[in-house]
């Protein structure tokens, strides 16, 4: 067996082991995070808090002043924007909270019309 073949086989085994660990970990995490299906579920039993594990404490949860990653990971889960990028495009947008919007001819004034509800 050549040296190249042995390295290729070792790499293949490592990839398979990583996939197995990822799948088993995902199944465990999914089953551990699901609510119990025993008994009836009323609205009082639904979760009322958001638990986030972060390496660093966020400086702020105000989207106007928070610039570090740990704060934005939470902000993106809590706040909703007026518009969002259209798929992977950086130049076209779709409404999120905004149903539609207009832009003045000089490009300085944007008027957003919020969706009902």
Buried (B, 14 or more C-beta within 10 A) or exposed (E): EEEEEEEEEEEEEEEEEEEEEEEEEEEEEEEEEEEEEEEEEEEEEEEEEEEEEEEEEBEEEEBEEBEEEBBBEBBEEEEEEBBEEEEEEEEEBEBEEBEEBEEEEEEEEEEBEEEEE
